[in-house]
Amino acid sequence: MYAKVSGVLRRNGGDYRASLDELWNAFGAGHLVYGSNWPVSDLVGPYREVFTVVREYFDQKGQEATDKFFWMNSQAAYRWVRR
């Protein structure tokens, strides 16, 4: 089972870390998949901000966790083939 992480930004702002920590604790590095939710995310903030929030969070988890989140887990979940 995998969880796609999207819709991170909220209109009222706030601490995104608590929500991301909950997902991290429930699914771990091997079962979270990045999803931007673009263009819907533009209603709350620019894509750059969406990406920055999750990038900074996962950078603190280390390179392996970052790679898994941004591409390796999606390869396993969706069974896509590198071309």
C-alpha positions in Angstrom: 0.0 0.0 0.0 1.2 3.5 -0.9 0.1 6.9 0.0 0.3 9.8 -2.5 1.3 13.0 -0.7 -0.4 15.9 -2.3 -2.5 18.9 -1.2 0.0 19.7 1.5 -0.6 23.4 1.5 -3.6 24.8 3.3 -5.3 28.1 3.0 -4.7 28.9 6.6 -1.0 28.0 6.4 0.3 26.5 9.5 2.7 23.8 10.4 3.0 21.3 7.6 5.5 19.2 9.5 2.9 17.6 11.8 0.8 16.3 8.9 3.9 15.1 7.1 5.1 13.4 10.3 1.8 11.5 10.6 2.2 10.2 7.1 5.9 9.3 7.7 5.0 7.5 10.9 2.1 5.6 9.2 3.7 4.6 5.9 7.5 5.1 6.3 10.0 6.0 3.6 9.1 3.0 1.4 5.4 3.8 0.9 5.0 7.5 0.3 4.8 8.9 -3.2 5.0 12.5 -4.3 2.0 14.1 -6.0 1.9 17.8 -6.7 -1.9 18.1 -7.1 -1.2 20.7 -9.8 -3.0 22.8 -11.1 -5.5 22.5 -8.2 -2.7 23.4 -5.8 -2.5 26.8 -7.5 -5.7 27.7 -5.6 -3.7 27.7 -2.4 -0.2 28.6 -3.4 2.3 28.5 -6.3 3.7 25.1 -7.3 7.2 26.3 -6.2 5.8 26.6 -2.6 4.2 23.2 -2.7 7.4 21.6 -3.9 9.6 23.5 -1.4 7.5 22.3 1.6 7.9 18.6 0.7 11.4 19.0 -0.6 12.7 20.6 2.7 10.9 17.9 4.8 12.3 15.0 2.9 15.8 16.5 2.5 15.9 16.3 6.3 15.2 12.6 6.1 18.2 11.9 4.0 19.0 11.3 0.3 17.6 7.7 0.2 14.2 8.8 1.7 14.1 11.8 -0.7 14.8 9.5 -3.7 12.2 7.0 -2.6 9.6 9.8 -2.1 10.2 11.6 -5.4 10.6 8.7 -7.8 11.6 5.3 -6.6 8.4 4.5 -4.7 6.3 5.6 -7.7 8.3 3.2 -9.9 7.3 0.4 -7.5 3.7 1.5 -7.0 2.9 2.2 -10.7 5.3 -0.3 -12.1 6.6 2.2 -14.6 9.5 1.3 -16.8 12.5 3.6 -17.3 13.0 4.5 -20.9 
